[in-house]
Amino acid sequence: MLRDADLRVTRPRVAVLDAVQAHPHADTDAIIGAVRAEMGEVSHQAVYDVLRALTGAGLVRRIQPSGSVSRYEARVGDNHHHVVCRSCGAISDVDCAVGETPCLTAADDHGFVIDEAEVIYWGTCPDCSVVRP
């Protein structure tokens, strides 16, 4: 994947890409922890730099729901959305509701050529919805 994106294959890049694939919607701290568990000491800046390179190359997608830190996922190349729990912050992927990409047809595009839409559904996840005695 790295070579296909014209990126050099380095241990930090492989480790970060593996961490993002293994932990969808992880924040930077969680990715740093996963990378350090795999390869030992690595600086915060190195992980930030790799995430920037992977995002720029289209191998990783950065999302940032309102009130949340940046999170990263390896699911790229489609126009999916997210559902976020208002209570615990859990995030899950949500496919477009109808058709191929219905959300890309805006009621008024104001002359823009739309190629992506960010839709975030907000609610309460099953774990947080359970009433506990």
Residue pairs with C-beta under 8 A, 6 or more apart in sequence:
1 17
1 59
2 8
2 9
2 13
2 14
2 17
2 59
3 9
5 57
5 58
5 59
6 57
7 13
7 53
7 54
7 57
7 59
11 39
12 35
12 39
12 42
12 46
12 47
12 50
13 50
13 53
13 54
15 34
15 35
15 38
15 39
15 42
16 31
16 35
16 47
16 50
16 51
16 54
17 54
17 59
17 60
17 74
18 34
18 38
19 26
19 30
19 31
19 34
19 35
19 38
20 26
20 31
20 51
20 54
20 60
20 72
20 73
20 74
21 74
22 34
23 30
23 31
23 34
24 73
24 74
24 75
24 91
24 93
25 63
25 71
25 72
25 73
25 82
25 91
25 92
26 34
26 71
26 72
27 68
27 69
27 70
27 71
27 72
28 44
28 47
28 48
28 51
28 69
28 70
28 72
31 47
31 51
31 72
32 42
32 44
32 47
35 42
35 47
36 42
51 60
51 62
51 72
54 60
55 61
55 62
55 72
58 76
58 77
59 74
59 76
60 72
60 73
60 74
60 76
61 72
61 73
61 74
61 75
61 76
62 70
62 71
62 72
63 70
63 71
63 72
63 73
63 82
63 91
63 118
64 70
64 71
65 71
65 82
65 84
65 91
65 120
66 120
68 84
68 89
71 91
73 93
75 93
79 96
79 101
79 103
79 104
79 116
79 117
80 93
80 94
80 95
80 96
81 93
81 94
81 95
81 96
81 103
81 117
81 118
81 119
81 120
81 121
82 91
82 92
82 93
82 94
82 119
82 120
82 121
83 91
83 92
83 94
83 120
83 121
83 122
83 123
84 90
84 91
84 120
84 121
84 122
84 123
85 91
85 123
85 124
85 125
85 128
86 122
86 123
86 124
87 124
87 125
87 128
88 125
88 127
88 128
90 125
90 127
90 128
92 125
94 119
94 121
96 102
96 103
101 117
103 117
103 119
104 114
104 115
104 116
104 117
106 112
106 114
